[in-house]
Amino acid sequence: MNHFLGLIQFLTRIPIKKNYDLGNDFYKSAIYFPLVGALLGTFYFFISLLADMIFNPYIASLIVLLSFVFLTGGLHLDGLGDTFDALFSNRDKDKMLQIMKDSRLGTNALLAIVMILLFKLAFIFEIITLKQNWVLILVPACARYAQITACYNTKSPRENGMGNLFVGKISGNRFFATTLIACMIVSTINFMASKSFPVYLILIPITYLFTRRIVKFVYKKIDGITGDILGCVCELSEVLCLLLVYLLIKYV
């Protein structure tokens, strides 16, 4: 339970009064990543229902999008921006790693953040318009599973960094357990959506393959995975999952 509460404190801005030690065994909390995502998604779900009761779908969608940012403190958006600034700077590995640590916002970062937010807003609007708000529980859970996928069987290019809490420390058994928990969450949401066939389970293998492709691309650039990369993976995976569930709702 301490690992779970510590992970909530680490990944979100949900108030947890006790301070938890991010010690050498904090990587054991990895299996709870999808659960923390589902917890965030539950907040998004109820916020969307309330906002949709008061406002039109567009304003409700904007409020939900703001909750995405507020409840995570923009943690993953920061990683997204730093990643795009670094990887698309056409510099060598060491310079890219320096750019990731730079707090200044470059053009690539700004474009990436704006485009991600616009895509999220568009898909959230469609989801609320279609009255399929439950999808908002599913998406962050799969995106946090993607982060552990990026940590599995990888290494960090730095000796120190927040990403080092998890990168390279996820065993096969722990990754399998995380995958199983993610599948259970998706299956539960699938059941809540009154789907007789677990169609939404397709999100898990697609998220896995998508993330491993990102890992392969990143390795060519900096030969490892950093905390910023994990934030980027989360943001890109959320957009991917929003796209996939929208297509499944519309055409399946």
C-alpha positions as CSV (number, residue, x, y, z in Angstrom):
1,M,0.0,0.0,0.0
2,N,2.9,2.4,0.8
3,H,4.3,1.9,-2.7
4,F,0.8,2.6,-4.3
5,L,0.3,5.8,-2.2
6,G,3.9,6.8,-2.9
7,L,3.3,6.4,-6.6
8,I,0.2,8.5,-6.5
9,Q,2.2,11.2,-4.8
10,F,5.0,10.8,-7.4
11,L,2.9,10.8,-10.6
12,T,-0.1,13.1,-9.6
13,R,-1.1,16.2,-7.7
14,I,-3.7,14.3,-5.7
15,P,-3.0,15.4,-2.2
16,I,-1.3,12.7,-0.1
17,K,-0.3,14.1,3.3
18,K,2.4,11.6,4.2
19,N,5.8,11.9,2.5
20,Y,7.0,8.6,1.0
21,D,10.6,7.6,0.5
22,L,11.6,7.2,-3.1
23,G,14.2,4.6,-2.1
24,N,16.1,1.9,-3.8
25,D,13.0,-0.4,-3.8
26,F,10.6,2.2,-5.2
27,Y,10.7,0.4,-8.6
28,K,8.5,-2.2,-7.0
29,S,5.6,0.2,-7.3
30,A,5.8,-0.2,-11.1
31,I,2.9,-2.7,-11.1
32,Y,0.6,0.0,-9.8
33,F,1.2,2.4,-12.8
34,P,-2.0,1.3,-14.6
35,L,-4.0,1.6,-11.3
36,V,-2.8,5.1,-10.8
37,G,-3.8,5.8,-14.4
38,A,-7.2,4.4,-13.7
39,L,-7.5,6.5,-10.6
40,L,-6.8,9.6,-12.6
41,G,-9.2,8.4,-15.3
42,T,-11.9,8.1,-12.6
43,F,-11.4,11.7,-11.7
44,Y,-11.6,12.7,-15.4
45,F,-14.8,10.6,-15.8
46,F,-16.7,12.3,-13.0
47,I,-15.4,15.7,-14.0
48,S,-16.6,15.1,-17.5
49,L,-20.1,14.1,-16.3
50,L,-20.4,17.2,-14.1
51,A,-19.0,19.5,-16.7
52,D,-21.3,18.1,-19.4
53,M,-24.3,18.7,-17.1
54,I,-23.5,22.4,-16.8
55,F,-21.8,23.4,-20.0
56,N,-21.9,22.6,-23.7
57,P,-19.7,19.7,-24.9
58,Y,-16.9,22.0,-26.1
59,I,-16.5,23.8,-22.8
60,A,-16.9,20.5,-20.9
61,S,-14.1,19.1,-23.1
62,L,-11.8,22.0,-22.3
63,I,-12.5,21.5,-18.5
64,V,-11.6,17.8,-18.8
65,L,-8.4,18.7,-20.7
66,L,-7.5,21.2,-18.0
67,S,-8.0,18.4,-15.4
68,F,-5.6,16.2,-17.4
69,V,-3.0,19.0,-16.9
70,F,-3.9,20.0,-13.3
71,L,-4.1,16.5,-11.8
72,T,-0.6,15.6,-13.1
73,G,0.9,19.0,-12.7
74,G,1.9,19.0,-16.3
75,L,4.6,16.5,-15.5
76,H,4.3,14.5,-18.7
77,L,3.8,17.5,-20.9
78,D,7.1,18.8,-19.6
79,G,8.8,15.5,-20.6
80,L,7.1,15.7,-24.0
81,G,8.5,19.2,-24.6
82,D,12.0,18.4,-23.5
83,T,12.0,15.2,-25.6
84,F,11.0,17.0,-28.8
85,D,13.4,19.8,-28.2
86,A,16.3,17.4,-27.7
87,L,15.6,14.6,-30.2
88,F,14.8,16.9,-33.1
89,S,17.7,19.3,-32.5
90,N,20.1,17.5,-34.8
91,R,22.8,17.5,-32.2
92,D,24.9,14.7,-30.8
93,K,23.9,12.5,-27.8
94,D,25.6,14.5,-25.1
95,K,24.1,17.8,-26.4
96,M,20.6,16.2,-26.6
97,L,20.9,15.1,-22.9
98,Q,21.9,18.6,-22.0
99,I,18.9,20.1,-23.8
100,M,16.6,17.7,-21.9
101,K,17.8,19.2,-18.7
102,D,17.4,22.8,-19.9
103,S,14.2,24.3,-18.4
104,R,13.7,26.7,-21.4
105,L,11.0,25.9,-23.9
106,G,12.1,25.6,-27.6
107,T,10.1,25.7,-30.8
108,N,9.9,22.0,-31.1
109,A,8.6,21.7,-27.5
110,L,6.0,24.4,-28.0
111,L,4.7,22.8,-31.2
112,A,4.6,19.3,-29.7
113,I,2.7,20.5,-26.6
114,V,0.2,22.5,-28.6
115,M,-0.5,19.7,-31.1
116,I,-0.9,17.1,-28.3
117,L,-3.4,19.3,-26.4
118,L,-5.3,20.1,-29.6
119,F,-5.6,16.4,-30.5
120,K,-6.7,15.6,-26.9
121,L,-9.3,18.3,-26.9
122,A,-10.7,17.1,-30.3
123,F,-11.0,13.5,-29.2
124,I,-12.4,14.4,-25.7
125,F,-15.0,16.6,-27.4
126,E,-16.1,13.7,-29.6
127,I,-16.2,11.2,-26.7
128,I,-18.4,13.6,-24.6
129,T,-20.6,14.3,-27.6
130,L,-21.1,10.6,-28.1
131,K,-21.8,10.2,-24.3
132,Q,-19.0,7.7,-24.0
133,N,-17.3,9.4,-21.0
134,W,-16.3,6.0,-19.5
135,V,-13.5,6.0,-22.0
136,L,-11.7,8.6,-20.0
137,I,-10.9,5.9,-17.3
138,L,-9.4,3.6,-19.9
139,V,-7.0,6.0,-21.6
140,P,-4.7,7.1,-18.7
141,A,-4.5,3.5,-17.5
142,C,-3.1,2.3,-20.8
143,A,-0.8,5.3,-21.1
144,R,0.8,4.5,-17.7
145,Y,1.2,0.9,-18.8
146,A,3.1,2.3,-21.8
147,Q,5.5,4.0,-19.4
148,I,6.4,0.7,-17.8
149,T,6.7,-0.9,-21.2
150,A,9.3,1.8,-22.0
151,C,11.2,0.9,-18.7
152,Y,11.3,-2.8,-19.4
153,N,14.5,-4.2,-20.8
154,T,16.0,-0.7,-21.3
155,K,18.7,1.4,-19.7
156,S,19.3,5.0,-18.8
157,P,21.9,7.1,-20.6
158,R,22.5,9.0,-17.4
159,E,24.0,8.0,-14.0
160,N,21.3,10.0,-12.2
161,G,17.8,11.1,-13.0
162,M,14.2,10.5,-12.0
163,G,13.8,8.0,-14.8
164,N,16.4,5.8,-13.1
165,L,13.9,4.9,-10.4
166,F,12.3,2.6,-12.9
167,V,14.3,2.4,-16.2
168,G,16.2,-0.9,-16.4
169,K,14.7,-2.2,-13.1
170,I,11.6,-3.9,-14.4
171,S,12.0,-7.6,-14.3
172,G,10.1,-9.9,-16.7
173,N,7.8,-11.1,-13.9
174,R,7.1,-7.5,-12.8
175,F,6.3,-6.5,-16.4
176,F,4.0,-9.5,-16.8
177,A,2.2,-8.5,-13.6
178,T,1.8,-4.9,-14.8
179,T,0.5,-6.2,-18.1
180,L,-2.0,-8.4,-16.3
181,I,-3.3,-5.6,-14.2
182,A,-3.6,-3.3,-17.3
183,C,-5.6,-6.1,-19.0
184,M,-7.9,-6.5,-15.9
185,I,-8.6,-2.7,-15.9
186,V,-9.4,-2.7,-19.6
187,S,-11.6,-5.8,-19.2
188,T,-13.5,-4.2,-16.4
189,I,-14.1,-1.0,-18.3
190,N,-15.1,-3.2,-21.3
191,F,-17.7,-4.9,-19.1
192,M,-19.0,-1.6,-17.8
193,A,-19.4,-0.4,-21.4
194,S,-21.7,-3.5,-21.9
195,K,-19.6,-4.9,-24.6
196,S,-20.1,-8.7,-25.0
197,F,-16.7,-9.1,-26.6
198,P,-13.6,-7.7,-25.0
199,V,-12.8,-5.5,-28.0
200,Y,-10.9,-2.9,-26.0
201,L,-8.2,-5.3,-25.0
202,I,-6.7,-4.6,-28.3
203,L,-5.4,-1.4,-26.7
204,I,-2.8,-3.3,-24.7
205,P,-0.9,-5.0,-27.6
206,I,-1.1,-1.8,-29.7
207,T,0.2,0.3,-26.9
208,Y,3.0,-2.1,-26.3
209,L,4.1,-2.2,-30.0
210,F,3.7,1.6,-30.3
211,T,5.9,2.2,-27.2
212,R,8.6,-0.3,-28.3
213,R,8.8,1.6,-31.6
214,I,9.4,4.8,-29.7
215,V,12.0,3.1,-27.6
216,K,13.8,1.9,-30.7
217,F,13.8,5.4,-32.2
218,V,15.0,7.0,-29.0
219,Y,17.9,4.4,-28.6
220,K,19.2,5.5,-32.0
221,K,19.4,9.1,-30.7
222,I,20.6,8.9,-27.1
223,D,21.0,5.1,-26.4
224,G,18.7,5.0,-23.5
225,I,15.5,6.1,-21.8
226,T,15.2,9.1,-19.5
227,G,12.4,10.4,-17.3
228,D,11.5,13.0,-20.0
229,I,11.1,10.1,-22.5
230,L,8.7,8.4,-20.1
231,G,6.7,11.6,-19.9
232,C,6.7,11.8,-23.7
233,V,5.6,8.2,-24.0
234,C,2.7,8.8,-21.7
235,E,1.4,11.8,-23.7
236,L,1.8,10.2,-27.1
237,S,0.1,7.0,-25.8
238,E,-2.9,9.0,-24.4
239,V,-3.5,10.5,-27.8
240,L,-3.1,7.0,-29.5
241,C,-5.6,5.5,-27.1
242,L,-8.0,8.3,-27.5
243,L,-7.8,7.8,-31.3
244,L,-8.3,4.0,-31.0
245,V,-11.2,4.1,-28.6
246,Y,-12.9,6.8,-30.8
247,L,-12.6,4.5,-33.8
248,L,-13.8,1.5,-31.8
249,I,-16.9,3.5,-30.6
250,K,-17.7,4.8,-34.0
251,Y,-17.1,1.6,-36.1
252,V,-17.2,-1.5,-33.9
